[in-house]
Amino acid sequence: MATRKRMLAPNIWQDSGFGLLSQVGKLLWIGCITQADDEGRLTGNPVVLKGILFPFGDPDLNDVFDGVEELRQTMKNFILYEVGGECFIQLKNWKIHQILRADRKADSTFPAPPREALVDKRLSGGCQVGTQVSKEVSKQGSNDAAIKILNHWRTELESKGILTKKKLI
């Protein structure tokens, strides 16, 4: 199996969006960069992300759900989208930030995001991770199917006692 290597620019620490993230958000962002395939895509399922990025415990699953939502709202290059009933992540501008040798590049196993997701992520809708869709997000053309999928996952995990219910402010 070929080894993937990913680059993190030293100026990530001066990026205002990155700087405003929580500790979990920062780890999740860096983890997504290191785990994305050669097209900058990976699963958007928070349960799977927890297993891939945080296999040794902390942060807990609640934190990962919240971190995905935080990235979706904060990072302009983080696109969360739905295809065929599943959620995926596209790291926009991937080819600008990652140098990939053509002879080692592998095709993505994840579907490409809808075109409008790459033009303006507010119009893509993406997947809403939280338990409620804000009025602002729904005005921006949120994708009801994607929201339902992630809300269903959260509700199912809450009913099994794996996640604790979110307290809405």
C-alpha positions as CSV (number, residue, x, y, z in Angstrom):
1,M,0.0,0.0,0.0
2,A,1.3,3.4,-1.0
3,T,2.0,5.9,1.8
4,R,0.2,9.2,1.6
5,K,2.0,12.3,2.8
6,R,0.2,15.5,3.4
7,M,1.6,19.0,3.8
8,L,0.5,21.5,6.5
9,A,1.7,25.0,5.7
10,P,3.4,26.7,8.6
11,N,1.1,29.7,8.3
12,I,-1.9,27.6,9.4
13,W,-1.2,29.0,12.8
14,Q,-1.8,32.6,11.5
15,D,-5.0,31.7,9.7
16,S,-7.8,33.7,11.4
17,G,-10.4,30.9,10.8
18,F,-8.1,28.2,12.2
19,G,-7.2,30.4,15.1
20,L,-10.9,30.8,16.2
21,L,-11.5,27.1,16.2
22,S,-11.8,25.1,19.5
23,Q,-9.0,22.7,20.3
24,V,-11.1,19.8,18.9
25,G,-11.9,21.9,15.8
26,K,-8.2,22.4,15.2
27,L,-7.4,18.7,15.6
28,L,-10.3,17.7,13.4
29,W,-9.2,20.2,10.7
30,I,-5.6,18.9,10.7
31,G,-6.9,15.3,10.9
32,C,-9.1,15.9,7.8
33,I,-6.1,17.2,5.9
34,T,-4.0,14.2,6.8
35,Q,-6.7,11.6,6.1
36,A,-8.2,13.1,2.9
37,D,-7.7,11.1,-0.3
38,D,-5.8,12.5,-3.3
39,E,-8.8,14.6,-4.4
40,G,-9.2,16.1,-0.9
41,R,-12.3,14.1,0.0
42,L,-13.2,11.9,3.0
43,T,-16.2,10.7,4.9
44,G,-18.4,13.3,6.6
45,N,-19.8,10.8,9.1
46,P,-18.7,12.0,12.5
47,V,-18.8,8.4,13.9
48,V,-16.4,7.2,11.3
49,L,-14.2,10.4,11.7
50,K,-14.0,9.7,15.4
51,G,-12.7,6.2,14.7
52,I,-10.2,7.3,12.2
53,L,-8.9,10.4,13.8
54,F,-9.3,9.7,17.6
55,P,-9.1,6.0,18.1
56,F,-7.7,6.3,21.6
57,G,-10.6,8.0,23.4
58,D,-10.7,11.8,23.7
59,P,-12.4,13.8,22.3
60,D,-15.7,12.1,22.8
61,L,-18.3,11.6,20.0
62,N,-20.3,14.7,21.1
63,D,-17.2,16.8,20.6
64,V,-16.6,15.3,17.1
65,F,-20.2,16.1,16.0
66,D,-19.8,19.6,17.3
67,G,-16.3,19.9,15.7
68,V,-17.7,19.0,12.3
69,E,-20.4,21.6,12.6
70,E,-17.8,24.1,13.8
71,L,-15.6,23.5,10.7
72,R,-18.6,23.7,8.4
73,Q,-19.5,27.1,9.8
74,T,-16.0,28.5,10.2
75,M,-13.6,27.2,7.6
76,K,-14.2,28.4,4.0
77,N,-12.3,25.5,2.5
78,F,-14.3,22.8,4.4
79,I,-17.3,21.7,2.3
80,L,-19.7,19.2,3.8
81,Y,-22.1,17.7,1.3
82,E,-24.5,14.9,0.7
83,V,-24.6,12.3,-2.1
84,G,-26.8,9.3,-2.1
85,G,-27.9,9.5,1.5
86,E,-24.3,9.8,2.9
87,C,-22.3,12.9,3.9
88,F,-18.8,13.6,2.6
89,I,-16.2,16.3,3.1
90,Q,-14.4,18.1,0.3
91,L,-11.4,20.2,1.2
92,K,-11.6,23.1,-1.3
93,N,-8.4,24.3,-3.0
94,W,-6.8,20.9,-2.2
95,K,-4.7,20.9,-5.4
96,I,-3.3,24.3,-4.5
97,H,-2.2,23.2,-1.0
98,Q,-1.1,19.6,-1.7
99,I,1.5,18.6,-4.3
100,L,0.8,15.2,-5.6
101,R,2.9,13.2,-8.0
102,A,0.9,12.2,-11.1
103,D,2.4,8.7,-11.1
104,R,1.2,8.1,-7.5
105,K,-2.2,9.8,-7.6
106,A,-5.2,7.6,-6.9
107,D,-8.8,8.3,-8.0
108,S,-11.1,9.2,-5.2
109,T,-13.5,6.5,-3.9
110,F,-15.8,9.3,-2.7
111,P,-18.3,11.1,-5.0
112,A,-17.5,14.6,-6.0
113,P,-19.5,17.4,-4.4
114,P,-22.2,19.1,-6.4
115,R,-20.8,21.9,-8.5
116,E,-22.6,24.6,-6.5
117,A,-20.9,23.4,-3.3
118,L,-17.5,24.4,-4.8
119,V,-18.7,27.8,-6.0
120,D,-20.3,29.0,-2.8
121,K,-20.5,26.6,0.2
122,R,-23.5,28.6,1.5
123,L,-25.5,27.5,-1.5
124,S,-24.3,23.9,-1.3
125,G,-26.4,23.3,1.8
126,G,-24.0,20.7,3.0
127,C,-24.9,18.5,6.0
128,Q,-26.1,20.1,9.2
129,V,-24.6,18.2,12.1
130,G,-26.4,19.9,15.0
131,T,-29.9,18.9,16.2
132,Q,-31.6,22.0,14.8
133,V,-31.1,24.0,11.6
134,S,-30.7,27.7,12.2
135,K,-32.9,30.1,10.3
136,E,-29.8,31.6,8.7
137,V,-28.6,28.2,7.4
138,S,-32.1,27.2,6.1
139,K,-32.2,30.6,4.2
140,Q,-28.9,29.7,2.5
141,G,-30.4,26.7,0.7
142,S,-29.6,23.9,3.2
143,N,-29.9,20.4,1.9
144,D,-32.8,18.8,3.8
145,A,-31.7,15.2,3.0
146,A,-28.2,15.8,4.4
147,I,-29.5,17.5,7.5
148,K,-31.9,14.6,8.1
149,I,-29.1,12.0,7.8
150,L,-26.9,13.6,10.3
151,N,-29.7,14.4,12.7
152,H,-30.9,10.8,12.4
153,W,-27.4,9.5,13.3
154,R,-27.2,11.9,16.3
155,T,-30.7,10.9,17.5
156,E,-30.0,7.2,17.1
157,L,-26.8,7.5,19.0
158,E,-28.5,9.5,21.7
159,S,-31.2,6.8,22.1
160,K,-28.5,4.2,22.6
161,G,-26.8,6.3,25.2
162,I,-23.7,6.7,23.1
163,L,-24.2,10.5,22.8
164,T,-25.7,12.8,25.3
165,K,-28.5,15.1,24.2
166,K,-27.4,18.6,23.1
167,K,-28.7,21.4,25.2
168,L,-29.9,24.2,23.0
169,I,-29.2,27.7,24.3
